[in-house]
Amino acid sequence: MGQLAELMAISKHQIRYNEEKGVLSPAFIDNNGYHKYGTDQVYQLANILLLRSLGVSTAQIDQFMQNQDDVWAEKTLKETLKTTEEKIQQLISAKRKIETLLLEIEQKEEAYFSLPKRSLSKIYSYSPMETLDTVAFFKAMKNSQISCSLFSESLYYFFDDEQIEVYAEDLHSSEKLLPAGDYLVKRVWVTQEHELIEAIDKFRKEMEQPFLKASEIIVKEAAYSSVLMNNQILYELQYLISLEG
């Protein structure tokens, strides 16, 4: 077993594992209990290692060893290719989220940004006098026509005296459009909703300047950023900068 492991550049444990799973068998076992392997087993193990490197499961390899026909091989490889492509997309998505979180760490508390035009679709609304109904909110997100996940996407809140509206980005929507332009963005971490309301009021007063045109405050929630700060959620208060005159 040691010689075979050295020849194939793997551990003895991997050989034992394949034997336990029934995909590899020694040529014979001598009187001392040592497993002996011949040329057939070397090629068999090489095939097993190749299939494993392609992402084929041990159970599928076992079936292949029993069947070893082109039809089965083509079917299995197509299934494995599909699974591999799905994993690649998951990794790409994870990479983007990691990059976003790193940007959240590196960004300043307040800065100017040139933001693109954004198309939003409303997914929920409630009265400022009410407490957010979490169950109803999650149901609304689940039933929305757009793909939206609280802990992977950003949500947009718009506050007025009558209601609070919650939107998500939707490239196909014209329900609410945020214009492209230069925005002052203030980042705030909050634990309680009243802290957010206070931050919005303070930001609104700061923006009440005679040389600035009035603009609504866009509240962008990045719930996924809570992984950075225990029990706190990051909000971006965005204000479109447009000069009077």
DAZIDA-V400613 format. One line per field, one symbol per residue. burial: I if it has 16 or more other C-alpha atoms within 10 Angstrom, else O. A space follows every 10 residues. Layout:
burial = ???
//
This chain:
burial = IOOIOOOOOO OOOOIOOIOO OOIIIIOOOO OOOOOIIOOO IIOIIOOIIO IOOOOIOIOI IIOIOOOOOO OOIOOIOOOI OOOOOOOOOO OOOOOOIOOO IOOIOOOOOO OOOOOOOIII IIIIIOOOOO OOOOOOIOOO IOOOOIOIOO OOOIIIIOIO OOOIIIIIII OOOOOOOOOO OIIIIIIIII OOOOOIOOII OOIIOOIOOO OOOIOOIIII IIIIIIOOOO OIIIIIIIII IOOOO
//
